[in-house]
């Protein structure tokens, strides 16, 4: 892919964050990415959980080299910008994080997120100073490759069972100062909490996770000032739900059809243009 083509994607993705609110869906392979592109979405994001499940392993059990390859696969699958769900950078060390971030940027992503929860340690967060240093290091690594790529800073307090709004805001503000272009506190669900985060980090854009804030609805989240709503693993779970229901039907010996609403011919026609 040409440098100019990537630059255009990066610019388009940044523009989406300047005003309004948009949905950022999370495909887990080329097929789902291409369907979402044809459905009219303007950008995509990877889902670490959705991809891990497609590989038959739990979330956070996919090696970084495979994650980077997967990011590149989605970048090349469509003409849309791709935001990488890059967990904690897949390294406990600053140097390892920077090397991994550089690899992810080289795969062609238009943004990547770094979270402050520690992989493999349930409920654990990096200490405040270390988390800020890691965010700053991620920004430096991005800038060394392509400064147009966005950095998303994630404060995981609510998601890991430490629902402290003041600490969440403290971390998000520090991540913004360290170079994060967009802020994200997955797990927030109350309108007043989301509004407090939006106000605290303004004018930086804020992402919310659909699963937790779904009850508020798109219109309300937009009115609060949320810039983007990601689906996280929701689409993947919807697909798995359909698959499991079909398997249960077969186990009951019911072979008179699975109630599919998408046909072989429809998929073939949609994907023919990419052949």
N, C-alpha and C positions, 0 to 999 in steps of 0.2 A: 504494500500500500504506500502511495506517495506521501511525502512530508506535507504537501499542500492539502491532500485529502484529510489527513489526520488533523491538521491545523483548523480546517473548516469544521470538523466535528467538535473539536475542543471549544471553538468560539461559539458554536451553536448551543453547546451544553451550558456554557457560562451565561449565555443570553437567557436561557430558560429560567435561571435563578434571579433575574433582575426584577421581575414583577409577576404578580399573579400566583397561581398555585397549579402544579401539575402532578399527575400520577406517574410514578417511576416503577414499572412492573419488573419483576425478577424472573427471567427465564432460566432454565438450567441446561439447555442444549441448543444446537443450531436450529432445530425445528421449531421449538417454542419461541426462540428469538425472532425467527422469520415470520411466524404467525402474528406476533405482537407488532412487528414493523408494518405488516399489511393491515392490521387493525387500526393503524393510525397513531400509535404512540410515538413520541418524539425522542425518547431516550430509553435505555435499558440499564438494569443493574444485575450483577451476578448475585446468586444466593449461595452462600457456603453450605447451608444445610440442604437446600434443594439439590445441589450438585452431589454432595456427599451421599444423600439417599439414593440418587441415581446410580451411584457406584457401589451401593450395597454396604455402606459403612456409616457410622454415626457422624454427626457434625463435628468438625475440628479434628477429624482423623484422616484428612487428605493431605499429602505432602505438598510443600510449597511449589515444587517444580511442576507438579500436576495442576495445581491451582493456576499458576501462570500460563501454562499451556491452554487450560480451559478459558482463561480470559482472552487469550489470543484467538481462540476458536470463535468466541462470540463476537469479538471485534470484526473478524473477517466474514461472519455469517450475514451481516446486514450493513446498511449504510448509516446506522444510528450510533450516536455516542454511547459508550459503555462505562458505567461506574462499577468498579470492582469492590466487592465485599472482601476486604483483605485482613479480616480478623485483627490480631494484635501485631501484624507484620511477620508472623510465623517465626519469631525469634525473641528470646529473652534478652539478648544483647543489643546494644545500640548499633554496632557495626553489622551484625547479622540483619537487623531490621532494615538498615539503609541499603544493603546489598539486595535484599528481597524486594524492596520498594522500587529500586532501579530496574530490576527485572520485570516487574509488573508494568511500569511505565513503558518499557521497551516493547511490551506486548501490544501497545496501542490504545490502552484505556484512556478515557478522557477525565477520569477521576478515580480515586481510591479512598476507602475509609480505613482509619486506624482506630481501634477500640482500646479501652484501658483495662479490660478484664484480662486476667491471666489464664491462658489456656491450660487446661488440666487441673486447675485448682478451683473447685466449685465455690462461688461466692467471693472470690478473691479479686481485688483490684490492685493495680500498680499504685504505689505510693504517689502522692500528689506531685512531688518534685520530679520523680522518675517518669511519671506519665507525661508531664509537660516536656521534659527533655526528649522523650521518645517522639512526641508530636513534632517538636522542632527538628529533630533528626530526619523524620519522614519528609518534612518540607524541604530540607536541604537536599535530600536524595532526589526528590521530584525536580527541584530546580536545576540540579546537575544534568538532568536528562531533557526535561521539557517543562519550563515554568508555566506553560498554559494549562497544564493538567491540574485539576482541582484536588484539594485535600479536604476530606470530611473528618472532623474530629468527633468521636463518639464517647460519651460518658455513660457507662454501663450500670451506674448505681442502682437504678430501679430494676433493671433486667436481672441482676444477680442477687436480688433480695435485700438490697440496702437502700430503701426508698427515702433518701435524704435530698430534698429539693435544693436546699442551700448549698450542699456539697456539689450537687449536680451542676448548678449554675456557676459555682466557683471554678469547677473544672472546665466547663465549656468556655467561659470567658478567658481562662488561661490558654486553652487550646486555640482560640481565635487569635490571641496575641502571639502565639507560637507559630502561626502561619496557616491555620485551618481556614478554608474558604466557606465552609458550610458546617453547621453544628447539628448534632443528632443525639438525643437522649432516649433510646428505645426503652419501652416499658411505661412511658407516661400515658395516662389515659384521661385524667381529669382536665377539664377545660381550663381551670384556673392555673394549673401547673404548666400546661403547654403555653398559655398566654404569658406566664411569668418568664419562661425560657425565651420566647420570642422577643419580649421586651428587653430582657437582660443582655442579649447578644446582638441586638439591632445595631447596625443595618445588615449584619451577616444573615444569610438565609438559614432557615431551620427545616430539618427533615423530621417527619414523624413516621412511626411504623403503623401500617393499616390495622393489623390484628388487635393492637391495644386501644387505638383511638377510633376504631370503626364506628362505635355507637354515636360519636359526635357528628359523623357525616362529612362529606366533602365540603359542602357550603359553609358549615360552621368553622371547619379548620381553615378554610381560605379567609374567612372573615377575621379570624384570630390573627392571621398574618403568616401562617405556615406556607412555605414556598413549595415544598414537595412532599408527597406521600408515597412511601415505598411499600411494596406488598410483601417483602421479606420471603418467607417460605410458604406463604398462603396459597399461591398458585400451584406449587409443587404438592402441597397437602391436598388440594382439590383434586389434582390428577390421581394421587395415590388413593384418595377416597373412592373415586370412580373405579379404579382398578380393583381395590379390595372388595367392593360391592359385587363386581362382576365375578371375581374368584369365588365369593361366597355362594353366588347363584349356581356356578358350575359344581361346587361341592354338594349342592342339594340335588344335582342331577338335572337341572333345568338347562336344556340346550336349545331352546326355541328362540334364541336371540338375546342380546345383552342390552338392548335399549339404547344403542349408540346413536348420538345425534350428529356425529361427524362421520363422513363416509370415506372409503378408500379413494374414490374418484375425486372427492373434494380436496383431499390432501395432495393427491398427485397433481391436480391442476394448480393448486396454490404454489407448490414447490417447483413446478416445471420451469418457472422463470429463472430459477437459480442454477439450473442444470448447466 
